[in-house]
Amino acid sequence: MLNYVWSILILTGIVIAAITGNIENMSQGILTSAKDAVDLLILMAGVISMWSGFLKIAEESGLTSYLSEKMKPLLHFLFPNIPRNHIANDYICANFIANILGLGWACTPTGLQAMKALKQLECERQDTASDEMCTFLILNISSLQLIPMNMIAYRSQYGSPAPMAVIAPGLITTALTTIIAIILCRIMCKRS
Amino acid sequence: MKLVSYLSMFLIPLVIFYIIVYALLMKKPVFELFLKGAKQGLITVAEIAPSIIGLLVAVGIFRSSGALDLICKGLASLKGILPFPIEVIPLAILKMFSSSGANALLFDIYRSYGTDSYIGFTASLLLCCTETLFYTISIYFTSVQIKKTRWVIPAGIFLALVSLILSAWVAQVFIS
């Protein structure tokens, strides 16, 4: 599926550029975006390594398993098939906390660790996503977050009279989309 | 309001502080653990680097081709029929692939319509409640060699549409 999405982006882009006469602009764009990707990766390397380091400390000190113990009812409700004391619970819990607090790239290392743990649970189905993986991913993109700090910063940068006015309605919308996401995952898991 | 920004400014240092104090109380070798984790982190970044380059190049091609403008023009006749402003449709599409691309488009919207207009506010809310679908899928799933993504992509697109409708609706309620 990802193969198709990726090809469609590139092919339709090139065809449309050829029709609208944007080819020159695009040739520039291709090179700039490759360069931007590496700039992004350099920044990511620092931030993700830092969070991975702190995550390791939290993991070895028992902090993550302590927190996932507290969140057990919720985790068990969302992922009924993960064994109760499996390490995947700890990583999922850490990832949700990073998401809710809006810690940005702290979400990536925790999310990838969670995926690896889920993969171990699922070793018989080699290249197919499990229900848990799908649910975890969908919940991740519904992005429940308490305070959208970046958005507030952008809004004040662009002269909003009330940059923080986005907090309450933002919370309402992400709460609603997260609830819908949970229901959707439930239905999809039941169906398959 | 001051308190909110104060609190969120302290959030990251506070989380780090808490992690370290907890580990010290448990008598763990914090720095050695940090080094171990950070090393893994670097390997992680190296693992996801190809996905990020591949995706960002594809998004770059799509954006610079003018396809998004074309979509917008094509949908112009639907103005008023859809339950959300058509100006935010390109934003919703781009946000599925790249955060930085979506942000650039958000700033365009802020410049042309203002941050607190109906369109500007809908755009703000939309970016609060959606995450980059394809980017997340490609990093998370390729890192564990998953090829068959099953219902994730359709469900993600459906959710993006729901977020779009909800953002416009909540924006309207809060603005009026």
Contacts between the chains, C-beta under 8 A, distances in Angstrom:
chain1	res1	chain2	res2	distance
A	1	B	149	5.3
A	1	B	153	5.3
A	2	B	134	7.1
A	2	B	137	6.6
A	2	B	138	5.9
A	2	B	141	7.7
A	2	B	149	6.8
A	2	B	153	7.9
A	5	B	134	6.1
A	5	B	153	7.4
A	6	B	54	6.9
A	6	B	55	7.3
A	6	B	58	5.4
A	9	B	58	4.3
A	9	B	59	6.7
A	9	B	61	6.7
A	9	B	62	4.6
A	9	B	97	7.5
A	10	B	58	5.1
A	10	B	61	5.3
A	10	B	62	7.4
A	12	B	62	7.1
A	12	B	65	7.6
A	12	B	67	6.0
A	13	B	58	7.6
A	13	B	61	3.9
A	13	B	62	4.2
A	13	B	63	7.9
A	13	B	64	7.5
A	13	B	65	3.9
A	13	B	67	5.9
A	14	B	61	6.5
A	14	B	65	6.9
A	16	B	65	4.5
A	16	B	66	6.2
A	16	B	67	4.6
A	16	B	70	6.2
A	17	B	61	7.8
A	17	B	64	7.1
A	17	B	65	3.9
A	17	B	66	6.8
A	20	B	65	7.4
A	20	B	66	5.1
A	20	B	70	7.3
A	22	B	64	6.7
A	22	B	65	5.6
A	22	B	66	5.0
A	25	B	64	5.4
A	26	B	61	6.3
A	26	B	64	4.5
A	26	B	65	5.7
A	28	B	64	7.3
A	29	B	60	5.0
A	29	B	61	6.6
A	29	B	63	6.9
A	29	B	64	3.0
A	30	B	57	6.3
A	30	B	60	6.0
A	30	B	61	5.9
A	30	B	64	7.6
A	32	B	60	6.7
A	33	B	56	5.1
A	33	B	57	5.2
A	33	B	59	6.8
A	33	B	60	2.6
A	33	B	61	7.5
A	34	B	53	6.4
A	34	B	56	7.4
A	34	B	57	5.4
A	34	B	60	7.6
A	36	B	56	6.4
A	36	B	60	7.5
A	36	B	100	7.4
A	37	B	52	5.5
A	37	B	53	4.4
A	37	B	56	4.0
A	37	B	57	6.8
A	38	B	53	7.2
A	40	B	52	6.7
A	40	B	56	7.2
A	40	B	100	7.1
A	41	B	45	6.5
A	41	B	49	5.3
A	41	B	52	6.1
A	41	B	53	7.7
A	44	B	45	5.6
A	44	B	52	7.8
A	45	B	41	8.0
A	45	B	42	6.2
A	45	B	45	4.6
A	48	B	41	4.9
A	48	B	44	6.3
A	48	B	45	5.3
A	49	B	38	4.3
A	49	B	39	7.7
A	49	B	41	3.6
A	49	B	42	5.0
A	49	B	45	7.0
A	50	B	38	6.6
A	50	B	41	7.3
A	51	B	41	6.9
A	52	B	37	4.5
A	52	B	38	5.7
A	52	B	40	5.4
A	52	B	41	2.8
A	52	B	44	6.6
A	53	B	33	7.5
A	53	B	34	3.8
A	53	B	35	6.9
A	53	B	36	7.8
A	53	B	37	4.0
A	53	B	38	3.7
A	53	B	41	6.5
A	54	B	15	7.8
A	54	B	16	5.9
A	54	B	19	5.2
A	54	B	34	6.8
A	54	B	37	7.1
A	55	B	37	5.8
A	56	B	33	4.9
A	56	B	34	6.6
A	56	B	36	5.5
A	56	B	37	2.6
A	56	B	38	7.8
A	56	B	40	7.1
A	57	B	19	5.5
A	57	B	20	6.8
A	57	B	23	4.8
A	57	B	28	6.9
A	57	B	30	5.5
A	57	B	33	4.6
A	57	B	34	5.8
A	57	B	37	6.8
A	58	B	19	4.7
A	58	B	22	7.3
A	58	B	23	7.3
A	59	B	37	7.9
A	60	B	23	7.3
A	60	B	28	5.7
A	60	B	33	5.2
A	61	B	19	7.6
A	61	B	22	5.5
A	61	B	23	3.7
A	61	B	26	4.4
A	61	B	28	4.8
A	61	B	33	8.0
A	62	B	26	6.2
A	63	B	19	6.4
A	63	B	22	4.9
A	63	B	23	7.2
A	101	B	11	5.8
A	101	B	15	6.9
A	102	B	8	7.3
A	102	B	11	7.3
A	103	B	11	7.4
A	103	B	12	6.5
A	103	B	15	6.7
A	108	B	44	7.6
A	108	B	48	7.8
A	108	B	139	7.1
A	109	B	40	7.9
A	109	B	41	5.7
A	109	B	44	6.1
A	111	B	136	7.8
A	111	B	140	6.0
A	112	B	44	5.8
A	112	B	48	7.6
A	112	B	139	7.3
A	112	B	140	6.6
A	112	B	143	5.2
A	115	B	140	5.0
A	115	B	141	7.5
A	115	B	143	6.1
A	115	B	144	5.0
A	116	B	143	7.3
A	116	B	144	5.8
A	118	B	144	7.7
A	119	B	144	4.1
A	119	B	145	8.0
A	119	B	146	7.6
A	126	B	145	7.8
A	127	B	145	6.2
A	127	B	146	6.0
A	127	B	147	4.3
A	127	B	148	5.9
A	128	B	146	7.0
A	128	B	147	7.7
A	128	B	148	4.2
A	128	B	150	6.8
A	129	B	141	6.6
A	129	B	146	5.0
A	129	B	148	6.3
A	129	B	149	5.5
A	129	B	150	5.1
A	129	B	152	6.4
A	133	B	140	7.9
A	133	B	141	7.6
A	133	B	146	6.9
A	134	B	149	7.8
A	134	B	150	5.9
A	134	B	151	6.1
A	134	B	152	4.9
A	134	B	155	7.4
A	137	B	136	6.4
A	137	B	137	6.5
A	137	B	140	6.0
A	137	B	141	7.7
A	137	B	152	5.5
A	137	B	156	7.8
A	138	B	152	6.6
A	138	B	155	5.6
A	138	B	156	6.5
A	138	B	159	6.9
A	140	B	131	6.3
A	140	B	136	6.0
A	140	B	140	7.7
A	141	B	130	6.9
A	141	B	131	3.9
A	141	B	132	7.4
A	141	B	133	5.3
A	141	B	136	5.6
A	141	B	156	5.8
A	141	B	159	6.9
A	142	B	129	7.3
A	142	B	130	7.9
A	142	B	131	7.2
A	142	B	159	6.2
A	143	B	128	7.8
A	143	B	129	6.4
A	143	B	130	6.6
A	143	B	131	4.2
A	145	B	128	6.9
A	147	B	4	6.4
A	147	B	7	7.8
A	147	B	8	4.9
A	148	B	127	8.0
A	148	B	128	4.5
A	149	B	8	5.1
A	151	B	124	5.7
A	151	B	127	6.2
A	151	B	128	5.5
A	152	B	5	7.3
A	154	B	103	7.1
A	154	B	106	6.6
A	154	B	107	7.2
A	154	B	110	7.5
A	155	B	110	7.6
A	155	B	115	4.9
A	155	B	124	6.3
A	158	B	107	6.6
A	158	B	110	4.0
A	158	B	111	7.1
A	158	B	115	5.2
A	159	B	115	6.6
A	160	B	115	3.7
A	160	B	116	5.7
A	161	B	116	6.5
A	162	B	116	6.9
A	163	B	115	7.7
A	164	B	1	5.2
A	164	B	4	6.4
A	164	B	5	7.5
A	165	B	116	7.1
A	165	B	174	7.5
A	166	B	121	7.6
A	166	B	124	5.0
A	166	B	125	6.8
A	166	B	128	6.6
A	167	B	4	6.8
A	168	B	174	7.7
A	169	B	121	7.8
A	169	B	125	5.9
A	169	B	170	4.8
A	169	B	171	6.9
A	169	B	173	7.7
A	169	B	174	4.6
A	170	B	124	7.5
A	170	B	125	5.8
A	170	B	128	4.0
A	170	B	129	6.9
A	172	B	170	5.7
A	173	B	125	5.1
A	173	B	128	6.5
A	173	B	129	4.4
A	173	B	163	7.1
A	173	B	166	5.2
A	173	B	167	5.6
A	173	B	170	5.0
A	174	B	128	6.0
A	174	B	129	4.2
A	176	B	129	8.0
A	176	B	166	5.5
A	177	B	129	4.9
A	177	B	130	7.6
A	177	B	159	6.4
A	177	B	162	6.2
A	177	B	163	5.0
A	177	B	166	6.2
A	180	B	159	6.9
A	180	B	162	5.6
A	181	B	159	5.7
A	184	B	155	5.6
A	184	B	158	7.0
A	184	B	159	6.9
A	185	B	155	7.4
A	188	B	151	4.8
A	188	B	155	6.1
A	192	B	150	7.2
A	192	B	151	7.3
